[in-house]
């Protein structure tokens, strides 16, 4: 017999994997995990070449799942629909979601899977300065329709801002001189400027740095949550210990 020394989290993963592999009847009792995400490149998108859901966040989640024997399905949905399902249905998770104090009370989490957050962007040659958020009231700013960031910014400013159908349209309006500033996510801005055919904007105000995670219904099966949380903890330790 060969003995291995392992951490508590690794021990948990091994036990779960062995139980699911050796006892099919037990595996059948563990529910399928439903993972929902939105079209939000480069974090998540449908790869037209392969027909698969791909992206930075998807890669991390699939890496975690590969460490377990969890049965799962993944689908792309509009954000509001995906979010509602995760709040209403056990064993349903939505990702990547910004971890906020309000959401910590609503979901069980596997996080962080990415770091990101929201920022206010401007064109590279803009000389406008934002010392704080109230300075935005002197200028025009655009956000995205059906975006939590847009809604929160409007609440904090106490006034509405312009809304574009998506980040690509917002980027074009910024570089077309129609608005002074653009509210977007630090990850989503990367793909938006590529698709819009415009340069990378510069950060005018780092509004809400954040960590992104997988947000699951609070009644999600504990075995699923514990396995994924353990796998993510192991991944983070490996990252921090890398030279």
Protein Blocks (a to p, Z undefined) as FASTA:
>chain_A
ZZddddfklmmmmmmmmmmmmmmmlmmmpccdddddddddfkbccdfknopacdjklmmm
mmmmmmpccdcddddddfklmmmmmmmmghiacddddddfklmmmpccdddfbdcddddd
ddfklcbdcfbfklmmmpccdddehifklmmmmmmnopacdddfblklmmmmmmnopamb
dcddfklmmmmmmmnopacdddfbdfbgcdddddddfkbcfklmmmmmmmmmmmmmmmmm
pZZ
